[in-house]
């Protein structure tokens, strides 16, 4: 396997941004061996049409179209199943992740780290999202034993060996970061500047963030007995309060791909 870099970008109603982000990546990492895999997570706009057009124009751009809106982690899991690179980087579709940091993450992976996360400087999210994210970070770090210095951001990179571990997980809903952290012997974190959203509005509501947090908690397997008891209490709250209020949609499959451009 060569040093091919796979860049995975789940897309949900971002037809305007898909073109822009592909051009930015091309400018920032020119003369590098890479592929971009856009995963259309059941967009209601023309995102898939845009992805298909880009795929016919550029050989290094691939597109995957999903049957339903499976959510960010399962959409990325679909992309990981078709990533050809020795190194894989995952980023959002809203341009708040600056492509200029792709090579920094890539270099950390080449230097021997199994995974590399980012820590946002001057974070541009709304205050409620910052608060929920921080509470999520503290809770998950304590219950799982994950070092609090590791912020499991959506902008991250992994080596192919970790990708294979994720591909071997057959859960209907996958929380990528637990698999990444559990299987990484060496984890790096770099600081990056967070950008304002370029266009449109976020696809993440309070409801979706609570669902993501719930999925994450339900995947934790603490070794400490006290933490196990505490986790059971938290799971009770999740199952009988949060999920009943939100009325979570249950899937009978991890993801189904209905169309690919390659």
Buried (B, 14 or more C-beta within 10 A) or exposed (E): EEEBBBBBBBBBBBBBBBBEBBEBBBEBBEEBEBBBBBBBBBBEBBBBEBBBBBBEEEEBBBBBBBEBBBBBBBBBBBBBBBBBBBBBBBBBBBBBBBBBBBBBBBBBBBEEBBBBBBBBEEEEBEEEBEEBBEEBBEBBBBBBEBEEEBBBBBBBBBBBEBBEBBBEBEEEBBBBBBBBBEBBEEBBBBEBEBBEBBEBEBBBEEEBBBBBBBBBBBBBEBEEEEBEEBBEEBBEEBEEEBBEEBEBEEBEEBBEBEEEBE
